[in-house]
Amino acid sequence: MANHKSALKRVRQTKVRTERNRQRKNTIKTLRKDTLAAAESGDAKAAAESLSKFSSAVDKAAKKGMIHKNKAANLKRRAAKVVASAG
Protein backbone atom coordinates (compact mmCIF):
# COMPACT_ATOMS: atom_id res chain seq x y z
CA MET A 1 0.00 0.00 0.00
CA ALA A 2 1.12 3.54 -0.69
CA ASN A 3 2.71 5.56 2.07
CA HIS A 4 2.96 9.08 0.68
CA LYS A 5 0.06 11.47 0.83
CA SER A 6 0.13 12.02 -2.91
CA ALA A 7 0.18 8.29 -3.59
CA LEU A 8 -2.79 7.74 -1.29
CA LYS A 9 -4.66 10.47 -3.14
CA ARG A 10 -3.88 8.82 -6.47
CA VAL A 11 -5.29 5.54 -5.15
CA ARG A 12 -8.53 7.32 -4.20
CA GLN A 13 -8.73 9.09 -7.55
CA THR A 14 -8.12 5.88 -9.46
CA LYS A 15 -10.89 4.12 -7.56
CA VAL A 16 -13.38 6.89 -8.38
CA ARG A 17 -12.37 7.08 -12.04
CA THR A 18 -12.46 3.31 -12.46
CA GLU A 19 -16.01 3.16 -11.12
CA ARG A 20 -17.08 6.09 -13.30
CA ASN A 21 -15.59 4.45 -16.41
CA ARG A 22 -17.25 1.13 -15.54
CA GLN A 23 -20.64 2.83 -15.31
CA ARG A 24 -20.16 4.65 -18.61
CA LYS A 25 -19.07 1.46 -20.39
CA ASN A 26 -22.11 -0.37 -19.03
CA THR A 27 -24.32 2.45 -20.29
CA ILE A 28 -22.78 2.16 -23.75
CA LYS A 29 -23.34 -1.60 -23.79
CA THR A 30 -26.97 -1.15 -22.72
CA LEU A 31 -27.61 1.52 -25.36
CA ARG A 32 -26.06 -0.74 -28.01
CA LYS A 33 -28.33 -3.63 -27.02
CA ASP A 34 -31.35 -1.31 -27.07
CA THR A 35 -30.42 -0.05 -30.54
CA LEU A 36 -30.00 -3.54 -31.96
CA ALA A 37 -33.25 -4.70 -30.34
CA ALA A 38 -35.13 -1.74 -31.79
CA ALA A 39 -33.68 -2.48 -35.24
CA GLU A 40 -34.68 -6.14 -34.96
CA SER A 41 -38.23 -5.23 -33.98
CA GLY A 42 -38.58 -3.23 -37.20
CA ASP A 43 -39.49 0.09 -35.54
CA ALA A 44 -37.42 2.46 -37.68
CA LYS A 45 -38.23 5.57 -35.63
CA ALA A 46 -37.27 3.97 -32.31
CA ALA A 47 -34.15 2.46 -33.86
CA ALA A 48 -33.02 5.83 -35.25
CA GLU A 49 -33.63 7.54 -31.91
CA SER A 50 -31.78 4.81 -30.05
CA LEU A 51 -28.90 4.98 -32.53
CA SER A 52 -28.62 8.71 -31.90
CA LYS A 53 -28.35 8.19 -28.12
CA PHE A 54 -25.85 5.37 -28.61
CA SER A 55 -23.68 7.43 -30.98
CA SER A 56 -23.66 10.36 -28.58
CA ALA A 57 -22.60 8.18 -25.65
CA VAL A 58 -19.84 6.54 -27.71
CA ASP A 59 -18.56 9.92 -28.91
CA LYS A 60 -18.43 11.23 -25.35
CA ALA A 61 -16.52 8.13 -24.21
CA ALA A 62 -14.01 8.59 -27.03
CA LYS A 63 -13.64 12.27 -26.22
CA LYS A 64 -12.89 11.44 -22.58
CA GLY A 65 -10.33 8.83 -23.66
CA MET A 66 -12.27 5.86 -22.28
CA ILE A 67 -12.26 4.15 -25.64
CA HIS A 68 -10.14 4.77 -28.70
CA LYS A 69 -11.62 7.01 -31.38
CA ASN A 70 -11.35 4.25 -34.00
CA LYS A 71 -13.21 1.84 -31.74
CA ALA A 72 -15.92 4.47 -31.33
CA ALA A 73 -16.17 4.84 -35.10
CA ASN A 74 -16.37 1.07 -35.58
CA LEU A 75 -19.11 0.68 -32.95
CA LYS A 76 -21.16 3.46 -34.52
CA ARG A 77 -20.64 2.09 -38.04
CA ARG A 78 -21.78 -1.40 -37.12
CA ALA A 79 -24.85 -0.15 -35.28
CA ALA A 80 -25.79 2.20 -38.13
CA LYS A 81 -25.44 -0.63 -40.63
CA VAL A 82 -27.86 -2.82 -38.64
CA VAL A 83 -30.36 0.03 -38.27
CA ALA A 84 -30.16 0.87 -41.99
CA SER A 85 -30.67 -2.72 -43.07
CA ALA A 86 -33.64 -3.14 -40.73
CA GLY A 87 -35.36 0.08 -41.79
C-alpha beads as a LAMMPS data file, in Angstrom:
LAMMPS data file: protein, C-alpha beads

87 atoms
86 bonds

1 atom types
1 bond types

-500.0 500.0 xlo xhi
-500.0 500.0 ylo yhi
-500.0 500.0 zlo zhi

Masses

1 110.0

Atoms # bond

1 1 1 0.000 0.000 0.000
2 1 1 1.115 3.537 -0.693
3 1 1 2.711 5.559 2.069
4 1 1 2.959 9.077 0.682
5 1 1 0.056 11.472 0.835
6 1 1 0.127 12.017 -2.910
7 1 1 0.180 8.287 -3.594
8 1 1 -2.792 7.737 -1.290
9 1 1 -4.664 10.472 -3.139
10 1 1 -3.876 8.824 -6.473
11 1 1 -5.290 5.545 -5.150
12 1 1 -8.526 7.323 -4.196
13 1 1 -8.726 9.092 -7.547
14 1 1 -8.121 5.881 -9.456
15 1 1 -10.885 4.125 -7.559
16 1 1 -13.384 6.893 -8.378
17 1 1 -12.368 7.076 -12.035
18 1 1 -12.463 3.309 -12.460
19 1 1 -16.013 3.164 -11.122
20 1 1 -17.085 6.089 -13.302
21 1 1 -15.594 4.449 -16.413
22 1 1 -17.247 1.129 -15.542
23 1 1 -20.642 2.831 -15.308
24 1 1 -20.158 4.646 -18.608
25 1 1 -19.069 1.461 -20.387
26 1 1 -22.110 -0.366 -19.030
27 1 1 -24.323 2.450 -20.290
28 1 1 -22.779 2.158 -23.752
29 1 1 -23.341 -1.601 -23.785
30 1 1 -26.971 -1.155 -22.717
31 1 1 -27.610 1.522 -25.358
32 1 1 -26.056 -0.738 -28.011
33 1 1 -28.327 -3.625 -27.022
34 1 1 -31.352 -1.313 -27.073
35 1 1 -30.418 -0.049 -30.536
36 1 1 -30.000 -3.543 -31.959
37 1 1 -33.250 -4.703 -30.339
38 1 1 -35.134 -1.738 -31.795
39 1 1 -33.677 -2.476 -35.237
40 1 1 -34.682 -6.139 -34.957
41 1 1 -38.234 -5.234 -33.977
42 1 1 -38.584 -3.225 -37.197
43 1 1 -39.492 0.086 -35.544
44 1 1 -37.424 2.464 -37.678
45 1 1 -38.226 5.573 -35.628
46 1 1 -37.268 3.965 -32.307
47 1 1 -34.150 2.460 -33.863
48 1 1 -33.021 5.825 -35.246
49 1 1 -33.630 7.541 -31.913
50 1 1 -31.779 4.806 -30.047
51 1 1 -28.905 4.978 -32.526
52 1 1 -28.621 8.706 -31.896
53 1 1 -28.345 8.193 -28.125
54 1 1 -25.845 5.374 -28.610
55 1 1 -23.684 7.428 -30.983
56 1 1 -23.665 10.355 -28.578
57 1 1 -22.595 8.184 -25.654
58 1 1 -19.837 6.545 -27.708
59 1 1 -18.555 9.916 -28.913
60 1 1 -18.427 11.225 -25.352
61 1 1 -16.525 8.134 -24.210
62 1 1 -14.012 8.588 -27.028
63 1 1 -13.644 12.267 -26.224
64 1 1 -12.891 11.443 -22.582
65 1 1 -10.335 8.828 -23.662
66 1 1 -12.267 5.860 -22.282
67 1 1 -12.258 4.146 -25.639
68 1 1 -10.135 4.766 -28.703
69 1 1 -11.623 7.010 -31.383
70 1 1 -11.349 4.251 -33.997
71 1 1 -13.212 1.840 -31.742
72 1 1 -15.922 4.469 -31.334
73 1 1 -16.170 4.843 -35.096
74 1 1 -16.371 1.070 -35.577
75 1 1 -19.107 0.683 -32.946
76 1 1 -21.163 3.459 -34.516
77 1 1 -20.640 2.090 -38.044
78 1 1 -21.783 -1.401 -37.123
79 1 1 -24.848 -0.149 -35.282
80 1 1 -25.787 2.197 -38.126
81 1 1 -25.439 -0.633 -40.627
82 1 1 -27.859 -2.822 -38.642
83 1 1 -30.362 0.027 -38.274
84 1 1 -30.161 0.865 -41.989
85 1 1 -30.670 -2.721 -43.071
86 1 1 -33.644 -3.140 -40.729
87 1 1 -35.361 0.084 -41.791

Bonds

1 1 1 2
2 1 2 3
3 1 3 4
4 1 4 5
5 1 5 6
6 1 6 7
7 1 7 8
8 1 8 9
9 1 9 10
10 1 10 11
11 1 11 12
12 1 12 13
13 1 13 14
14 1 14 15
15 1 15 16
16 1 16 17
17 1 17 18
18 1 18 19
19 1 19 20
20 1 20 21
21 1 21 22
22 1 22 23
23 1 23 24
24 1 24 25
25 1 25 26
26 1 26 27
27 1 27 28
28 1 28 29
29 1 29 30
30 1 30 31
31 1 31 32
32 1 32 33
33 1 33 34
34 1 34 35
35 1 35 36
36 1 36 37
37 1 37 38
38 1 38 39
39 1 39 40
40 1 40 41
41 1 41 42
42 1 42 43
43 1 43 44
44 1 44 45
45 1 45 46
46 1 46 47
47 1 47 48
48 1 48 49
49 1 49 50
50 1 50 51
51 1 51 52
52 1 52 53
53 1 53 54
54 1 54 55
55 1 55 56
56 1 56 57
57 1 57 58
58 1 58 59
59 1 59 60
60 1 60 61
61 1 61 62
62 1 62 63
63 1 63 64
64 1 64 65
65 1 65 66
66 1 66 67
67 1 67 68
68 1 68 69
69 1 69 70
70 1 70 71
71 1 71 72
72 1 72 73
73 1 73 74
74 1 74 75
75 1 75 76
76 1 76 77
77 1 77 78
78 1 78 79
79 1 79 80
80 1 80 81
81 1 81 82
82 1 82 83
83 1 83 84
84 1 84 85
85 1 85 86
86 1 86 87
